[in-house]
Amino acid sequence: MSDKFFRFADIEFGNSPTNENIVGVFRFEQGRQNRQGPYHIVVAEIDSALYAYEQLLDTINSTVEQSRTLMAGMALDPFARFEKIIERVNEAITVFQEKEPTPINWDRLNIFIMECSGDQLCLSGHGKLMNLFLKKQGNEYQTFDLCGSLEQPAVTDPNKVFASLICGDMHAGDIFFIGTNNFERTKDKLRIKERFSELPMVSAATEVKRDLEKENILDDFVALSISLNEDDAPNFVDRKPKKQAEESLNNLKKSEDDVRQTLAPSISPLKGHKQESETSAKPRIPSPVASLQKTWQKVLHKITTRRIKATPASENALRGLHAGRGSFFTTQRKVMMGIAVVVLILLVVAFSSWQRSKRIAAEQAAWEQSFAEVTDLRNRAENDLLYAKDTQASTKITEAEQIISSLDMGTDDRKTRIESLQSEFEQLKNRLRKIVAVSGIAELYSLPVVAQDGMLTAPIMTEEKAYIVDNENRKIVIITLASREKSEINLPDPAGKIIGGSLGDKSVVFMDDKGKFYGVTVADNDFTPLNSFANTSSTNDFLLYNKRAYVLDGVAGQIYRLGATSAGFSGPSTYFEENNDLAKGAVSLAIDSNVYIARSNGTITKFLSGEQEAFGLGTVDPALRSISAIWTDTEDSRLIVTDPAEKRLLIFDKNGLLTAQLTSNEFGTLRDVSSRLNAKQALVVSDNRLLLVPLP
């Protein structure tokens, strides 16, 4: 009668220069006496080297091994037994996740569990592994993707990671090959299907491994091949010799006991003999406790086995001397008891020391695991920043900082390592905040420190010149950028305080708080008073765009438009049909066909043809709480903003995303800003200083 049995062949080849993955094949079997199984196999490929994933794999392996042992004596068919094992594995994973602080990324796990029993193969898994099921039909083999037949949900349920299982018959000659996913890339070159179809399975596995060594591929490969075979050898085994040997041994032991009873019926066996045999059956205790326990047992043995050799004559003599009525605490016994006490104390100290060392080692392992997790988060956040994934990077940095705050810094080594990591995260946060420390700032003009704040207004920048109004000394200052030479134009007596200025086609136009316009030609600095516009409740900013003047009235919440004429500007029209609440409290405006209105509370609103457009500023750290001025140009991609509260210059793109946060010790309270199309510099009014600031 022929029996069917399973045969296995492993392939292991480790040649990866880094330890970034966890791979392995784990096989659990009853022994060679039962070749029909059940065998249980776990094949794993995990795309991470974190300690948490090693613990998870250990949990799965130990649960499989324990479950198969518990169910070994149960009368269950393979499908029912395998279903219970998978259920216990899912329960163990759920308990593991409740205790494990590190979150598990299930997309990184590829783990399959199998059972081979009789002529059946059962399979359950998570993820994907390279596999080939070679079904023998005559002299040909048909190929199937057995793992692909296993239904898996699109989103992993952490409480039921192994969501489904399949179980079916194997026939003699069928072969199942399963291994790491790198075999998928090399299966044609390694001729996996051809070799396992044509050669004995062990020979095929050996040739595949030899080719891996020959190709010297820098990766770790593991695989397992399973085949079902027929065995025509007879099952009869003559067990008579074994039975006769057992009977002979039993008779010999009985004879030995009879002789012992006959030769020495009155002599009791030494107590130490029994104690020694009992002690030898106990499990060994790790050093140093083992050596101290051994010493303690020797002392007890010496005390308890010290007896007078008994003879009939000596027993009569002892009865006559009233033996046994003397003091129990002899000098020798006192010495032995003292030694015993000392040994006991040493045992307690050694055990406490061992327990403390074990506790410290466990705590250090947990600390190292948390530190490795923080390092991993740092690397991933840095990668996110590289690809402009600011939100993901911010989330990882926050998560890492929470873990760092829980790490102990009780030793100098830990403190140094944590401080180094904190410094690296601070650099990542600065990159996330887009902080740029500006250098090379030049001061073009300034007022004495005793001057009233806010006396420098209306900075304007051309390719060759910079303009600034000195309201303290009532003059317009013109600075040649190349030579730093200065020229001045005095304001006429009727002029009020200049509140804004803008560059036109051929001249620079300024406006005072009385609504009066003044023009200065760019070519020869010719100064010309223009007409007035005094129909506003307040004048907060002024700008020229497309041959029109735009006057911002932040009190009324309105913008007035004035057309250009030979005398200056024509009568006004309103930009909004009615006064707009979003323009109330506005301090500055900028135009590039859209109109941007900035309010002092740190908000910017965008309008087109008088209607509000969808717009908002992205995340800024620290948060933007105040704005004093904004600037942009028609074809310029930047929106430049001055933040007086945080003493910084912010650069956004036209979608509102922060691209740079400029800081400098030269910055005070920033009042105004101006630049020109795609220029790498900006004019910034800081306190009563006019600064030429390089832009990134």
MITI-190301 format. One line per field, with one value per residue (C-alpha): x, y, z; residue in one letter; residue number from 1. Coordinates in nm, 2 decimals. Example, Ala and Ser with C-alpha at 12.3 -4.5 7.8 and 13.67 -1.06 7.14 Angstrom:
2
px	[1.23	1.37]
py	[-0.45	-0.11]
pz	[0.78	0.71]
code	[A	S]
pos	[1	2]
END
This chain:
696
px	[0.00	0.14	0.15	0.17	0.41	0.53	0.89	1.04	1.34	1.46	1.64	1.82	2.06	2.16	2.36	2.20	2.45	2.19	1.95	1.63	1.41	1.30	1.27	1.24	1.09	0.98	0.87	0.70	0.66	0.59	0.90	1.02	0.81	0.49	0.57	0.21	0.21	0.06	0.34	0.30	0.50	0.53	0.69	0.75	0.89	0.86	0.98	1.12	1.38	1.21	1.21	0.83	0.80	1.04	0.82	0.51	0.67	0.78	0.42	0.28	0.54	0.49	0.11	0.13	0.36	0.15	-0.18	-0.06	0.06	-0.27	-0.47	-0.24	-0.47	-0.80	-0.99	-1.02	-1.01	-0.72	-0.96	-1.12	-0.78	-0.62	-0.92	-0.88	-0.50	-0.56	-0.83	-0.58	-0.32	-0.56	-0.64	-0.27	-0.20	-0.49	-0.34	0.01	-0.12	-0.28	0.05	0.29	0.33	0.47	0.20	0.21	0.21	0.03	0.14	0.49	0.40	0.38	0.32	0.16	0.08	0.04	-0.05	0.04	-0.15	-0.23	-0.27	-0.42	-0.26	-0.42	-0.32	-0.39	-0.19	-0.16	0.01	0.18	0.46	0.60	0.45	0.40	0.17	0.28	-0.01	0.10	-0.12	0.05	0.40	0.31	0.27	0.01	0.10	-0.13	-0.10	-0.23	-0.17	-0.35	-0.66	-0.68	-0.93	-0.79	-0.97	-0.86	-0.81	-0.65	-0.86	-0.60	-0.82	-0.84	-0.52	-0.55	-0.90	-0.95	-0.81	-0.82	-0.78	-0.75	-0.61	-0.26	-0.18	0.14	0.39	0.23	0.48	0.42	0.70	0.66	0.93	1.02	0.90	1.25	1.21	0.94	1.20	1.44	1.22	1.29	1.66	1.66	1.43	1.23	0.94	1.15	1.39	1.12	0.93	1.22	1.45	1.41	1.29	1.60	1.83	1.62	1.65	2.02	2.07	1.86	2.07	2.39	2.27	2.19	2.55	2.69	2.49	2.59	2.26	2.27	1.95	1.82	1.63	1.43	1.19	1.03	0.92	0.67	0.59	0.36	0.52	0.42	0.60	0.56	0.77	0.58	0.44	0.50	0.75	0.83	0.80	0.87	1.24	1.15	0.88	1.13	1.39	1.14	1.04	1.41	1.48	1.18	1.29	1.64	1.51	1.28	1.58	1.79	1.52	1.49	1.86	1.87	1.59	1.75	2.11	2.02	1.67	1.75	1.97	1.77	1.90	2.08	1.83	2.08	2.05	1.68	1.74	2.01	1.79	1.51	1.74	1.88	1.53	1.49	1.55	1.89	1.90	2.10	2.44	2.51	2.21	2.30	2.64	2.51	2.22	2.47	2.67	2.36	2.26	2.61	2.57	2.23	2.35	2.64	2.41	2.14	2.36	2.61	2.51	2.69	2.73	2.49	2.58	2.39	2.67	2.69	2.31	2.32	2.60	2.42	2.11	2.31	2.46	2.12	2.23	2.02	1.95	2.24	2.23	2.13	2.33	2.68	2.98	3.00	2.63	2.65	2.93	2.73	2.42	2.63	2.76	2.40	2.28	2.57	2.50	2.13	2.21	2.44	2.16	1.92	2.17	2.26	1.90	1.81	2.11	2.01	1.65	1.77	2.01	1.72	1.49	1.76	1.82	1.45	1.42	1.72	1.57	1.25	1.43	1.64	1.33	1.16	1.48	1.49	1.13	1.21	1.50	1.28	1.03	1.31	1.42	1.07	0.99	1.31	1.21	0.86	1.02	1.24	0.92	0.74	0.50	0.49	0.17	0.30	0.64	0.47	0.26	0.57	0.77	0.49	0.46	0.84	0.85	0.58	0.79	1.10	0.92	0.86	1.22	1.44	1.75	1.90	2.24	2.49	2.48	2.10	2.10	2.36	2.18	1.84	1.98	2.15	1.82	1.63	1.88	1.81	1.44	1.48	1.65	1.37	1.12	1.31	1.30	0.93	0.88	1.08	1.30	1.58	1.83	1.91	2.26	2.40	2.13	2.23	2.10	2.02	1.87	1.78	1.64	1.78	1.65	1.48	1.26	0.89	0.81	0.66	0.81	0.96	0.69	0.62	0.93	0.95	1.20	1.31	1.60	1.84	1.68	1.51	1.26	1.16	0.96	1.11	0.80	1.01	1.21	0.94	1.14	1.16	1.49	1.62	1.90	2.11	2.14	2.47	2.66	2.44	2.44	2.14	1.94	1.65	1.33	1.16	0.78	0.58	0.43	0.07	0.16	0.05	0.20	0.28	0.09	0.17	0.35	0.35	0.55	0.38	0.50	0.74	0.71	0.67	0.34	0.30	-0.03	-0.06	-0.33	-0.51	-0.57	-0.31	-0.10	0.26	0.47	0.84	0.97	1.21	1.44	1.53	1.36	1.13	0.87	0.51	0.20	-0.11	-0.48	-0.65	-0.90	-1.05	-1.37	-1.25	-1.31	-0.95	-0.66	-0.46	-0.28	-0.24	-0.14	-0.12	-0.23	-0.32	-0.33	-0.56	-0.51	-0.65	-0.71	-0.78	-1.03	-1.00	-1.25	-1.54	-1.43	-1.41	-1.15	-1.18	-1.06	-0.94	-0.86	-0.54	-0.57	-0.32	-0.37	-0.35	-0.66	-1.03	-1.33	-1.36	-1.57	-1.61	-1.45	-1.72	-2.09	-2.14	-1.88	-1.74	-1.69	-1.39	-1.21	-1.28	-0.97	-0.75	-0.40	-0.25	-0.34	-0.16	-0.29	-0.20	-0.54	-0.67	-0.69	-0.53	-0.64	-0.44	-0.59	-0.39	-0.51	-0.30	-0.56	-0.55	-0.86	-0.85	-1.10	-1.16	-1.39	-1.52	-1.62	-1.44	-1.22	-1.12	-0.79	-0.62	-0.27	-0.11	0.03	0.29	0.48	0.46	0.11	0.06	-0.11	-0.04	0.03	0.15	0.21	0.19	0.34	0.31	0.33	0.13	0.37	0.55	0.48	0.54	0.33	0.56	0.42	0.56	0.48	0.57	0.48	0.72	0.97	0.99	0.94	0.71	0.70	0.40	0.31	-0.01	-0.19	-0.11	0.16	0.46	0.79	1.02	1.02	1.30	1.45	1.74	1.89	1.86	1.48	1.29	0.92	0.86	0.63	0.64	0.78	0.83	1.01	0.99	0.92	1.13	1.39	1.62	1.60	1.33	1.30	1.19	1.11	1.21	1.14	1.28	1.54	1.53	1.69	1.78	1.71	1.84	1.56	1.60]
py	[0.00	0.34	0.64	1.01	1.23	1.59	1.69	2.04	2.23	2.57	2.84	3.10	3.36	3.67	3.93	4.26	4.54	4.69	4.54	4.72	4.41	4.11	3.79	3.43	3.08	2.92	2.55	2.37	1.99	1.69	1.50	1.26	0.97	1.12	1.23	1.31	1.61	1.82	2.07	2.44	2.70	3.08	3.28	3.65	3.95	4.28	4.61	4.75	4.66	4.82	4.61	4.63	4.43	4.16	4.13	4.10	3.82	3.64	3.67	3.51	3.23	3.15	3.15	2.91	2.68	2.69	2.64	2.34	2.18	2.24	2.09	1.80	1.56	1.69	1.50	1.78	1.78	2.00	2.29	2.32	2.29	2.55	2.79	2.77	2.84	3.15	3.27	3.24	3.43	3.72	3.73	3.74	4.02	4.22	4.18	4.27	4.60	4.70	4.67	4.79	5.17	5.17	5.18	4.90	5.00	4.69	4.79	4.69	4.33	4.03	3.72	3.38	3.09	2.73	2.39	2.06	1.76	1.43	1.54	1.88	2.23	2.52	2.88	3.22	3.54	3.92	4.11	3.95	3.70	3.55	3.20	2.93	2.63	2.36	2.12	1.80	1.67	1.38	1.48	1.85	2.11	2.39	2.71	2.88	3.19	3.03	3.33	3.55	3.33	3.43	3.72	4.01	4.34	4.67	4.81	4.59	4.53	4.54	4.30	4.05	4.08	3.73	3.78	3.46	3.12	2.85	2.47	2.21	1.88	1.82	1.53	1.33	1.53	1.87	2.14	2.47	2.73	3.05	3.31	3.68	3.92	3.96	3.62	3.77	3.99	3.70	3.40	3.39	3.43	3.16	2.93	2.85	2.69	2.49	2.36	2.25	2.09	1.89	1.82	1.66	1.93	1.94	1.95	2.24	2.44	2.38	2.50	2.82	2.90	2.84	3.08	3.34	3.31	3.33	3.64	3.80	4.00	4.25	4.13	3.88	3.58	3.32	3.06	2.72	2.45	2.19	1.87	1.58	1.24	0.87	0.61	0.24	0.11	-0.13	0.01	-0.31	-0.28	-0.57	-0.43	-0.76	-0.70	-0.36	-0.53	-0.80	-0.54	-0.36	-0.68	-0.76	-0.42	-0.44	-0.79	-0.66	-0.36	-0.59	-0.83	-0.53	-0.41	-0.76	-0.79	-0.45	-0.54	-0.87	-0.74	-0.43	-0.44	-0.24	0.04	0.35	0.51	0.84	1.14	1.32	1.06	1.13	1.50	1.49	1.30	1.55	1.84	1.71	1.72	2.09	2.34	2.51	2.86	3.12	3.24	3.38	3.24	2.88	2.88	3.02	2.77	2.49	2.61	2.63	2.27	2.14	2.31	2.16	1.82	1.82	1.92	1.67	1.37	1.39	1.07	0.81	0.48	0.26	-0.09	-0.29	-0.23	0.14	0.17	0.00	0.22	0.53	0.43	0.39	0.73	0.89	1.01	1.28	1.47	1.71	2.06	2.09	2.40	2.26	2.47	2.29	2.34	2.71	2.75	2.57	2.77	3.09	2.98	2.90	3.25	3.42	3.21	3.29	3.67	3.63	3.45	3.73	4.00	3.81	3.74	4.11	4.21	3.97	4.10	4.46	4.39	4.22	4.51	4.76	4.56	4.55	4.92	4.99	4.78	4.97	5.30	5.20	5.09	5.43	5.61	5.41	5.49	5.87	5.83	5.67	5.95	6.20	6.03	6.01	6.38	6.48	6.29	6.46	6.80	6.71	6.64	6.95	6.74	6.99	6.86	6.50	6.63	6.84	6.54	6.32	6.59	6.63	6.26	6.24	6.52	6.35	6.03	6.23	6.41	6.06	5.94	5.93	6.14	6.00	5.92	6.14	5.92	5.93	6.31	6.36	6.15	6.31	6.66	6.58	6.44	6.75	6.97	6.78	6.82	7.19	7.22	7.03	7.26	7.56	7.41	7.35	7.70	7.81	8.03	8.21	8.41	8.71	8.85	9.13	9.39	9.75	10.06	10.33	10.60	10.65	10.91	10.98	10.75	11.04	11.09	11.01	10.65	10.61	10.92	10.72	10.63	10.53	10.33	10.29	10.09	10.12	9.94	10.22	10.43	10.40	10.66	10.73	11.02	11.17	11.33	11.44	11.67	11.71	11.59	11.32	11.14	10.97	10.72	10.58	10.21	10.15	10.45	10.52	10.89	11.08	11.37	11.55	11.73	11.95	11.91	12.23	12.39	12.30	11.93	11.70	11.37	11.14	10.82	10.63	10.63	10.43	10.40	10.51	10.49	10.79	10.93	10.84	10.97	11.03	11.11	11.29	11.25	11.55	11.38	11.59	11.41	11.50	11.37	11.32	11.23	10.94	11.08	11.42	11.43	11.71	11.78	11.86	11.92	11.75	11.77	11.66	11.39	11.45	11.25	10.98	10.94	10.81	10.74	10.43	10.34	10.45	10.26	10.31	10.03	10.03	10.41	10.44	10.55	10.33	10.49	10.27	10.39	10.15	10.32	10.32	9.98	10.11	10.15	10.46	10.45	10.76	10.78	10.95	11.31	11.57	11.75	11.44	11.22	11.24	11.21	10.89	10.57	10.30	9.96	9.80	9.87	9.92	9.96	9.62	9.49	9.28	9.61	9.78	9.79	9.75	9.91	9.81	9.69	9.53	9.47	9.23	9.23	9.09	9.32	9.21	9.39	9.33	9.41	9.48	9.15	8.94	8.85	8.90	8.90	8.87	9.04	9.04	9.30	9.38	9.02	8.81	8.53	8.21	8.28	8.21	8.21	7.88	7.77	8.00	7.92	8.14	8.23	8.56	8.80	9.14	9.29	9.65	9.63	9.40	9.41	9.23	9.29	9.18	8.91	8.85	8.51	8.65	8.82	9.00	9.08	9.27	9.14	9.41	9.19	8.91	9.14	8.93	8.95	8.68	8.56	8.37	8.24	8.35	8.04	8.16	7.90	8.02	8.00	8.19	8.35	8.61	8.70	8.92	9.11	9.42	9.40	9.61	9.70	9.66	9.94	9.91	9.72	9.76	9.58	9.54	9.26	8.95	9.16	8.98	9.28	9.47	9.80	9.76	10.04	9.91	10.16	10.48	10.30	10.23	9.88	9.71	9.34	9.05	8.81	8.43]
pz	[0.00	-0.10	0.14	0.05	0.24	0.21	0.13	0.18	0.04	0.17	-0.02	0.19	0.04	0.23	0.04	0.13	0.23	0.47	0.72	0.61	0.58	0.79	0.59	0.70	0.66	0.99	0.99	1.28	1.27	1.50	1.40	1.14	1.26	1.10	0.75	0.67	0.91	1.02	0.93	0.98	0.80	0.83	0.54	0.61	0.43	0.62	0.47	0.79	1.05	1.35	1.66	1.68	1.36	1.50	1.80	1.59	1.39	1.71	1.83	1.51	1.52	1.89	1.85	1.56	1.75	2.07	1.88	1.69	2.01	2.19	1.90	1.84	2.02	1.89	1.62	1.38	1.00	0.86	0.76	1.10	1.28	1.05	1.09	1.47	1.44	1.23	1.47	1.76	1.56	1.49	1.86	1.95	1.71	1.86	2.21	2.08	1.93	2.26	2.44	2.16	2.15	1.80	1.53	1.28	0.91	0.76	0.41	0.50	0.60	0.37	0.58	0.48	0.71	0.57	0.70	0.52	0.65	0.48	0.12	0.19	0.18	0.37	0.33	0.48	0.45	0.44	0.17	-0.13	-0.18	-0.50	-0.55	-0.81	-0.77	-1.02	-1.07	-1.24	-1.52	-1.69	-1.78	-1.79	-1.52	-1.51	-1.32	-1.07	-0.84	-0.52	-0.30	-0.55	-0.51	-0.14	-0.09	0.10	0.19	0.04	0.39	0.66	0.97	1.26	1.46	1.17	0.98	0.84	0.69	0.49	0.42	0.15	0.18	-0.09	-0.20	-0.34	-0.56	-0.59	-0.80	-0.72	-0.62	-0.43	-0.44	-0.22	-0.14	-0.11	-0.38	-0.52	-0.68	-0.90	-1.07	-1.12	-1.17	-1.55	-1.51	-1.23	-1.44	-1.13	-1.31	-1.55	-1.28	-1.04	-1.32	-1.46	-1.16	-0.81	-0.58	-0.36	-0.67	-0.82	-0.50	-0.49	-0.84	-0.78	-0.47	-0.67	-0.94	-0.68	-0.54	-0.89	-0.99	-0.65	-0.63	-0.35	-0.17	0.08	-0.07	0.12	-0.02	0.05	-0.19	-0.09	-0.28	-0.22	-0.29	-0.29	-0.08	-0.18	0.13	0.36	0.68	0.88	1.17	1.40	1.75	1.93	2.01	2.17	2.38	2.49	2.58	2.80	2.98	3.04	3.19	3.42	3.54	3.60	3.81	4.02	4.09	4.20	4.44	4.59	4.65	4.82	5.05	5.14	5.21	5.40	5.54	5.86	5.71	5.59	5.28	5.32	5.30	5.09	4.81	4.76	4.79	4.52	4.27	4.33	4.29	3.97	3.81	3.88	3.60	3.60	3.73	3.55	3.69	3.94	4.12	4.01	4.18	4.50	4.51	4.46	4.76	4.97	4.88	4.98	5.32	5.38	5.25	5.50	5.79	5.72	5.63	5.92	6.11	6.33	6.15	6.33	6.46	6.73	6.98	6.92	6.95	7.29	7.41	7.30	7.49	7.80	7.77	7.72	7.37	7.22	7.55	7.51	7.36	6.99	6.93	6.93	6.82	6.49	6.43	6.51	6.26	5.99	6.06	6.04	5.70	5.59	5.69	5.50	5.20	5.22	5.24	4.94	4.75	4.82	4.71	4.40	4.30	4.36	4.15	3.87	3.88	3.86	3.57	3.39	3.45	3.34	3.02	2.94	3.00	2.78	2.50	2.52	2.52	2.21	2.03	2.09	1.99	1.67	1.60	1.64	1.41	1.15	1.18	1.13	0.81	0.67	0.76	0.59	0.28	0.29	0.30	0.00	-0.20	-0.06	0.15	0.43	0.60	0.62	0.74	1.01	1.13	1.16	1.35	1.60	1.65	1.70	1.95	2.16	2.18	2.26	2.55	2.71	2.67	2.99	2.99	3.31	3.17	2.99	2.68	2.65	2.71	2.44	2.19	2.26	2.24	1.91	1.78	1.91	1.72	1.40	1.45	1.51	1.18	1.01	1.18	1.05	0.70	0.74	0.86	0.56	0.79	0.61	0.81	0.57	0.55	0.34	0.43	0.34	0.51	0.25	0.47	0.83	1.08	1.43	1.70	1.86	1.56	1.58	1.47	1.13	0.96	0.67	0.42	0.06	-0.05	-0.43	-0.62	-0.99	-1.16	-1.07	-0.79	-0.45	-0.34	0.02	0.19	0.50	0.67	0.96	0.74	0.48	0.18	-0.08	-0.08	-0.40	-0.38	-0.67	-0.59	-0.76	-0.60	-0.29	-0.39	-0.25	-0.38	-0.21	-0.31	-0.05	-0.01	-0.05	0.26	0.19	0.16	0.44	0.55	0.26	0.31	-0.01	-0.34	-0.67	-0.99	-1.31	-1.67	-1.65	-1.30	-0.94	-0.78	-0.41	-0.22	0.12	0.39	0.25	-0.09	-0.28	-0.55	-0.64	-0.93	-0.97	-1.31	-1.32	-1.58	-1.43	-1.08	-1.19	-0.91	-1.01	-0.78	-0.93	-0.85	-0.53	-0.42	-0.08	-0.09	0.15	0.52	0.55	0.32	0.41	0.09	-0.27	-0.58	-0.96	-1.19	-1.56	-1.58	-1.28	-0.93	-0.65	-0.31	-0.01	0.25	0.54	0.76	0.51	0.36	0.00	-0.28	-0.51	-0.87	-1.05	-1.42	-1.54	-1.70	-1.80	-1.47	-1.26	-1.21	-1.29	-1.07	-0.86	-0.90	-0.64	-0.67	-0.46	-0.53	-0.16	0.12	0.19	0.55	0.43	0.34	0.68	0.89	0.58	0.59	0.25	-0.10	-0.40	-0.75	-1.03	-1.20	-0.88	-0.58	-0.25	0.06	0.39	0.73	1.04	1.21	0.97	0.71	0.33	0.11	-0.27	-0.51	-0.89	-1.04	-0.70	-0.62	-0.35	-0.48	-0.30	-0.13	0.20	0.34	0.43	0.76	0.91	1.23	1.43	1.32	1.13	1.37	1.21	0.87	0.79	0.41	0.11	-0.24	-0.57	-0.94	-1.24	-1.37	-1.04	-0.87	-0.52	-0.26	-0.01	0.34	0.64	0.99	1.24	1.55	1.47	1.29	0.98	0.60	0.46	0.09	-0.04	-0.38	-0.55	-0.40	-0.05	0.03	0.23	0.04	0.27	0.61	0.63	0.96	1.06	1.36	1.14	1.14	1.39	1.35	0.97	0.83	0.45	0.16	-0.21	-0.49	-0.87	-1.11	-1.03	-0.85	-0.60	-0.36	-0.17	0.00	0.36	0.61	0.95	1.23	1.07	0.86	0.48	0.42	0.10	0.17	-0.05	-0.14	-0.19]
code	[M	S	D	K	F	F	R	F	A	D	I	E	F	G	N	S	P	T	N	E	N	I	V	G	V	F	R	F	E	Q	G	R	Q	N	R	Q	G	P	Y	H	I	V	V	A	E	I	D	S	A	L	Y	A	Y	E	Q	L	L	D	T	I	N	S	T	V	E	Q	S	R	T	L	M	A	G	M	A	L	D	P	F	A	R	F	E	K	I	I	E	R	V	N	E	A	I	T	V	F	Q	E	K	E	P	T	P	I	N	W	D	R	L	N	I	F	I	M	E	C	S	G	D	Q	L	C	L	S	G	H	G	K	L	M	N	L	F	L	K	K	Q	G	N	E	Y	Q	T	F	D	L	C	G	S	L	E	Q	P	A	V	T	D	P	N	K	V	F	A	S	L	I	C	G	D	M	H	A	G	D	I	F	F	I	G	T	N	N	F	E	R	T	K	D	K	L	R	I	K	E	R	F	S	E	L	P	M	V	S	A	A	T	E	V	K	R	D	L	E	K	E	N	I	L	D	D	F	V	A	L	S	I	S	L	N	E	D	D	A	P	N	F	V	D	R	K	P	K	K	Q	A	E	E	S	L	N	N	L	K	K	S	E	D	D	V	R	Q	T	L	A	P	S	I	S	P	L	K	G	H	K	Q	E	S	E	T	S	A	K	P	R	I	P	S	P	V	A	S	L	Q	K	T	W	Q	K	V	L	H	K	I	T	T	R	R	I	K	A	T	P	A	S	E	N	A	L	R	G	L	H	A	G	R	G	S	F	F	T	T	Q	R	K	V	M	M	G	I	A	V	V	V	L	I	L	L	V	V	A	F	S	S	W	Q	R	S	K	R	I	A	A	E	Q	A	A	W	E	Q	S	F	A	E	V	T	D	L	R	N	R	A	E	N	D	L	L	Y	A	K	D	T	Q	A	S	T	K	I	T	E	A	E	Q	I	I	S	S	L	D	M	G	T	D	D	R	K	T	R	I	E	S	L	Q	S	E	F	E	Q	L	K	N	R	L	R	K	I	V	A	V	S	G	I	A	E	L	Y	S	L	P	V	V	A	Q	D	G	M	L	T	A	P	I	M	T	E	E	K	A	Y	I	V	D	N	E	N	R	K	I	V	I	I	T	L	A	S	R	E	K	S	E	I	N	L	P	D	P	A	G	K	I	I	G	G	S	L	G	D	K	S	V	V	F	M	D	D	K	G	K	F	Y	G	V	T	V	A	D	N	D	F	T	P	L	N	S	F	A	N	T	S	S	T	N	D	F	L	L	Y	N	K	R	A	Y	V	L	D	G	V	A	G	Q	I	Y	R	L	G	A	T	S	A	G	F	S	G	P	S	T	Y	F	E	E	N	N	D	L	A	K	G	A	V	S	L	A	I	D	S	N	V	Y	I	A	R	S	N	G	T	I	T	K	F	L	S	G	E	Q	E	A	F	G	L	G	T	V	D	P	A	L	R	S	I	S	A	I	W	T	D	T	E	D	S	R	L	I	V	T	D	P	A	E	K	R	L	L	I	F	D	K	N	G	L	L	T	A	Q	L	T	S	N	E	F	G	T	L	R	D	V	S	S	R	L	N	A	K	Q	A	L	V	V	S	D	N	R	L	L	L	V	P	L	P]
pos	[1	2	3	4	5	6	7	8	9	10	11	12	13	14	15	16	17	18	19	20	21	22	23	24	25	26	27	28	29	30	31	32	33	34	35	36	37	38	39	40	41	42	43	44	45	46	47	48	49	50	51	52	53	54	55	56	57	58	59	60	61	62	63	64	65	66	67	68	69	70	71	72	73	74	75	76	77	78	79	80	81	82	83	84	85	86	87	88	89	90	91	92	93	94	95	96	97	98	99	100	101	102	103	104	105	106	107	108	109	110	111	112	113	114	115	116	117	118	119	120	121	122	123	124	125	126	127	128	129	130	131	132	133	134	135	136	137	138	139	140	141	142	143	144	145	146	147	148	149	150	151	152	153	154	155	156	157	158	159	160	161	162	163	164	165	166	167	168	169	170	171	172	173	174	175	176	177	178	179	180	181	182	183	184	185	186	187	188	189	190	191	192	193	194	195	196	197	198	199	200	201	202	203	204	205	206	207	208	209	210	211	212	213	214	215	216	217	218	219	220	221	222	223	224	225	226	227	228	229	230	231	232	233	234	235	236	237	238	239	240	241	242	243	244	245	246	247	248	249	250	251	252	253	254	255	256	257	258	259	260	261	262	263	264	265	266	267	268	269	270	271	272	273	274	275	276	277	278	279	280	281	282	283	284	285	286	287	288	289	290	291	292	293	294	295	296	297	298	299	300	301	302	303	304	305	306	307	308	309	310	311	312	313	314	315	316	317	318	319	320	321	322	323	324	325	326	327	328	329	330	331	332	333	334	335	336	337	338	339	340	341	342	343	344	345	346	347	348	349	350	351	352	353	354	355	356	357	358	359	360	361	362	363	364	365	366	367	368	369	370	371	372	373	374	375	376	377	378	379	380	381	382	383	384	385	386	387	388	389	390	391	392	393	394	395	396	397	398	399	400	401	402	403	404	405	406	407	408	409	410	411	412	413	414	415	416	417	418	419	420	421	422	423	424	425	426	427	428	429	430	431	432	433	434	435	436	437	438	439	440	441	442	443	444	445	446	447	448	449	450	451	452	453	454	455	456	457	458	459	460	461	462	463	464	465	466	467	468	469	470	471	472	473	474	475	476	477	478	479	480	481	482	483	484	485	486	487	488	489	490	491	492	493	494	495	496	497	498	499	500	501	502	503	504	505	506	507	508	509	510	511	512	513	514	515	516	517	518	519	520	521	522	523	524	525	526	527	528	529	530	531	532	533	534	535	536	537	538	539	540	541	542	543	544	545	546	547	548	549	550	551	552	553	554	555	556	557	558	559	560	561	562	563	564	565	566	567	568	569	570	571	572	573	574	575	576	577	578	579	580	581	582	583	584	585	586	587	588	589	590	591	592	593	594	595	596	597	598	599	600	601	602	603	604	605	606	607	608	609	610	611	612	613	614	615	616	617	618	619	620	621	622	623	624	625	626	627	628	629	630	631	632	633	634	635	636	637	638	639	640	641	642	643	644	645	646	647	648	649	650	651	652	653	654	655	656	657	658	659	660	661	662	663	664	665	666	667	668	669	670	671	672	673	674	675	676	677	678	679	680	681	682	683	684	685	686	687	688	689	690	691	692	693	694	695	696]
END
